């Protein structure tokens, strides 16, 4: 996996907590942040899935059959 350096602003409380956990677990802060974000994105995926299902049930969205998609794409 390719790693990309990024800069962002975060509250001092979170940084203090990150530093503490990093030191106690003897893990790199970047590794902890990456794992935390991955778990958060998993939770968001579930939340988005639930929202999409509700939208289908409420008829705010509709499913498009695969054959329609393939036909539109010329497949």
Residue frames relative to the residue before (quaternion, step in Angstrom):
aa qw qx qy qz dx dy dz
X 1.0000 0.0000 0.0000 0.0000 0.00 0.00 0.00
X 0.3965 -0.7181 0.5299 0.2151 3.53 -0.96 0.96
X 0.2534 -0.7706 0.5706 0.1282 3.58 -0.88 0.96
X 0.1276 -0.7777 0.6137 0.0482 3.56 -1.04 0.88
X 0.3721 -0.7119 0.5528 0.2220 3.56 -0.88 0.95
X 0.0052 -0.7959 0.6040 -0.0411 3.56 -0.95 0.94
X 0.2260 -0.7560 0.5999 0.1323 3.53 -1.20 0.58
X 0.1264 0.7793 -0.6066 0.0933 3.56 -0.96 0.87
X 0.4465 -0.6732 0.5252 0.2678 3.54 -1.28 0.36
X 0.0072 0.7943 -0.6045 0.0600 3.54 -0.97 0.92
X 0.5962 -0.6056 0.3823 0.3628 3.58 -1.06 0.66
X 0.6065 -0.5840 0.4047 0.3568 3.54 -1.16 0.63
X 0.5881 0.5725 -0.3670 0.4377 3.59 1.10 -0.62
X 0.6720 0.4845 -0.2947 0.4762 3.59 0.92 -0.90
X 0.6383 0.5210 -0.3264 0.4633 3.60 0.97 -0.80
X 0.6437 0.5152 -0.3237 0.4641 3.58 0.96 -0.85
X 0.6561 0.5045 -0.3009 0.4738 3.57 0.97 -0.89
X 0.6467 0.5200 -0.3097 0.4642 3.58 0.97 -0.88
X 0.6539 0.5086 -0.3118 0.4654 3.58 0.91 -0.88
X 0.6564 0.5225 -0.3013 0.4531 3.56 0.95 -0.89
X 0.6885 0.4715 -0.2769 0.4764 3.57 0.85 -0.99
X 0.6306 0.5468 -0.3256 0.4442 3.56 0.99 -0.86
X 0.6769 0.4898 -0.2848 0.4699 3.54 0.93 -0.93
X 0.6867 0.4970 -0.2920 0.4429 3.57 0.85 -0.96
X 0.7428 0.3857 -0.2168 0.5024 3.59 0.98 -0.85
X 0.3169 -0.7636 0.4920 0.2730 3.56 1.31 -0.26
X 0.4665 0.6317 -0.4612 0.4131 3.55 0.95 1.01
X 0.5612 -0.5888 0.4574 0.3593 3.54 -1.17 0.56
X 0.5628 -0.6123 0.4413 0.3371 3.53 -1.07 0.79
X 0.6389 0.5359 -0.3370 0.4370 3.58 0.94 -0.82
X 0.6336 0.5275 -0.3265 0.4623 3.59 1.06 -0.73
X 0.6500 0.5101 -0.3087 0.4712 3.59 0.98 -0.86
X 0.6583 0.5018 -0.3066 0.4699 3.59 0.92 -0.91
X 0.6478 0.5206 -0.3217 0.4537 3.59 0.93 -0.86
X 0.6660 0.4888 -0.3010 0.4763 3.60 0.94 -0.88
X 0.6528 0.5209 -0.3131 0.4521 3.58 0.97 -0.86
X 0.6688 0.4894 -0.3012 0.4716 3.58 0.93 -0.88
X 0.6220 0.5418 -0.3385 0.4528 3.57 1.01 -0.77
X 0.6673 0.4799 -0.2981 0.4853 3.59 0.94 -0.88
X 0.6394 0.5236 -0.3245 0.4602 3.59 1.00 -0.77
X 0.6580 0.4993 -0.3122 0.4693 3.59 0.95 -0.84
X 0.5933 0.5445 -0.3608 0.4705 3.60 1.09 -0.62
X 0.6589 0.4953 -0.3004 0.4798 3.58 0.96 -0.88
X 0.6477 0.5086 -0.3197 0.4686 3.60 1.00 -0.77
X 0.6015 0.5562 -0.3543 0.4509 3.59 1.04 -0.74
X 0.6585 0.4989 -0.3040 0.4744 3.56 0.96 -0.87
X 0.6495 0.5166 -0.3107 0.4633 3.58 0.97 -0.88
X 0.6632 0.4953 -0.3011 0.4735 3.60 0.97 -0.86
X 0.6233 0.5356 -0.3363 0.4599 3.59 1.03 -0.76
X 0.6492 0.5108 -0.3114 0.4697 3.58 0.95 -0.89
X 0.6458 0.5191 -0.3157 0.4624 3.58 0.98 -0.86
X 0.6704 0.4991 -0.3021 0.4584 3.59 0.91 -0.89
X 0.6306 0.5185 -0.3317 0.4727 3.58 1.05 -0.73
X 0.6412 0.5072 -0.3239 0.4762 3.61 0.97 -0.80
X 0.6401 0.5232 -0.3254 0.4590 3.58 1.00 -0.80
X 0.6341 0.5106 -0.3282 0.4791 3.59 1.05 -0.71
X 0.6674 0.5034 -0.2971 0.4614 3.57 0.93 -0.92
X 0.7135 0.4271 -0.2391 0.5013 3.58 1.06 -0.77
X 0.4273 -0.7348 0.4206 0.3172 3.56 1.37 0.09
X 0.3655 0.7103 -0.5073 0.3232 3.57 1.12 0.73
X 0.7509 0.1536 -0.1060 0.6335 3.56 1.31 -0.36
X 0.1802 -0.7727 0.5940 0.1327 3.55 -1.24 0.34
X 0.4913 -0.6308 0.5121 0.3138 3.51 -1.23 0.53
X 0.2252 -0.7409 0.6153 0.1474 3.55 -1.10 0.71
X 0.4308 -0.7147 0.4827 0.2658 3.58 -0.60 1.08
X 0.6148 -0.5928 0.3835 0.3515 3.55 -1.06 0.83
X 0.6437 0.5336 -0.3446 0.4268 3.62 0.92 -0.80
X 0.6167 0.5262 -0.3462 0.4722 3.62 1.10 -0.61
X 0.6497 0.5082 -0.3134 0.4705 3.57 0.95 -0.87
X 0.6594 0.5083 -0.3078 0.4605 3.59 0.88 -0.95
X 0.6501 0.5212 -0.3162 0.4536 3.57 0.95 -0.91
X 0.6670 0.5040 -0.3013 0.4585 3.59 0.92 -0.93
X 0.7046 0.4449 -0.2535 0.4912 3.57 1.10 -0.73
X 0.4634 -0.7025 0.4235 0.3352 3.56 1.30 -0.10
X 0.4591 0.6806 -0.4443 0.3586 3.56 1.14 0.63
